[in-house]
């Protein structure tokens, strides 16, 4: 007889948010896990349709110049049906972008979870900028109905050397507030996903803000130094530190 008692998996469940060993009630799940699953599904749906709180984000980023715009998707329904429209800026918004000699530009977009952006984006922008002493940072661009590639057009219009797009990732049944950060060197329309670096799962129950900021600032400095991003730019800080320690270690 197979022992499928939930108790024997307590230690494993304590180490992950995944749904494992939920038990059985006849041929179905017990009531509590079933209700928890339905609640998680409702939260994921809410995250997809939550509005970007642009006013609150702009107020919290009061130390930065803010530019607001939207993609070519007319509303949330069209945004979900037409991913291509979420990758392009509404032409009327481009006139608000003044090109300059910028080292970096930050684009904050709702993505598939404005909930994640509303909760985590401000703290991440502040933490990263604090690590980039001397960098010329463009005005922060807030975009409604935006996807990752919209940063290419915005970064190019601003004349930024690199662009970082912060947006909400597709919500799952374990997390509905996961923020993603996408870095692209020399942004321009047509950049491939392989030319970007991504840091994902930025949230209280995942990658902490301080850790994500440290990783992102490192990638930004390396991208500027090596003039590239994507699959050619690996986050190999630990191996570099190990190699450095080996060199400095006395014989």
Residue, then its C-alpha position, 0 to 999 in steps of 0.5 A: x500500500x502506498x503511503x500518500x499521507x501529507x504528513x511525511x512530506x512536511x519538510x519538503x513542502x516547507x522548502x517550496x511553494x509548489x503544491x505537493x502531497x496535498x492528500x485525497x478526499x475520495x477521488x478528489x482533493x481535500x477541501x482546503x487545498x482545493x480552495x487554496x488552488x481556486x484562490x491562487x487562480x483568482x489572484x493570477x487572473x486579478x494580476x493580469x487585469x490589475x491597472x498600472x498605478x502610474x500616479x503612485x509610481x511617478x510620485x514615489x520616483x519624485x527624484x526622477x523625471x517621468x515620461x508617461x506613454x502607452x503602447x499601440x494596444x488600445x485596451x487590456x483585451x487587445x493587449x492580451x490578444x495582440x502581443x505585437x501591439x504591446x511591443x510598439x509605442x503609440x506614435x503620439x508618445x514618442x514626441x515626449x522623448x527627448x534624445x540625450x547622451x544617456x548611459x541607461x534608460x529605465x522603462x517601467x511597464x505593466x506587462x502581465x502583472x501590474x500588481x508586481x510592478x506596483x509593488x516592486x518597481x519603485x524600490x528596484x529602480x531606487x536600489x539600482x540607481x544607488x549603485x550606479x554612481x556617475x551614470x547619466x540616467x534618462x527620464x524614467x518612462x512609464x508605459x501602459x499595455x507594454x511588453x519587453x520589446x517596447x523598450x527597444x524603441x524607447x531606448x533608441x528614441x532616448x539615445x540611451x546606450x542600454x535600456x532596462x525594462x521592468x515589467x510584471x511577469x506572467x502570474x502563476x499559481x504560486x506567485x502573482x507578483x513576480x517582477x522581471x528586469x530585461x537588459x538590452x545593450x544598444x536598443x533599437x527596434x528588431x532586437x532579438x530576445x537572445x540579445x537581452x539579459x533577464x533577472x526574474x522572480x523579483x518579489x518578497x517570496x523570491x529574489x529580494x530587491x537588494x539581490x536583484x539590484x546588485x545583479x542588475x547593476x553588475x550586468x549593466x556595468x559589464x554591458x557598458x564595459x563590453x558593449x554587449x548583452x544577451x547570451x554573450x554576457x554571462x553573470x559569472x561573478x562567482x567564478x571571477x571571484x574564485x579565479x581572483x582568489x586563486x591568483x591572490x592566494x600565496x603559494 
